């Protein structure tokens, strides 16, 4: 619920249904993360995530900020998209995903 407090978020809707989104999350000095980039599978391949990401990148750069993002190494479609947009690999690091499962 409080995610929008971290920065701007934009999306595309099909009626009341959110079909693609991108926003901002962390910042450290002049570095600002572009985050939450996703498109519903039924709407992929239309350039929606690309348009939203470019909008955020443009707005950040107009404010003198440096956009960055993270992506899992196995997510080849996202890696390709980001590279086409001008992002370059800076650092590869180990990520540990921790999940909490409720028990009945």
ZIGI-V357984 format. One line per field, one symbol per residue. psi: psi as a letter, one per 20 degrees, with the letter a starting at -180 (. if undefined). burial: 1 if it has 9 or more other C-alpha atoms within 8 Angstrom, else 0. A space follows every 50 residues. Layout:
psi->???
burial->???
This chain:
psi->hjgiiiaqpqrqqncippiqrqaqeqqocipppprkoqpphijqjjjghg ggghgggggghhjjroqrrqqqhimgggggghghiiqqpgpprpppppqp pqq.
burial->00000111101110000111111110000011111010100011000111 01110110011000111100000000001011100000000000000000 0000
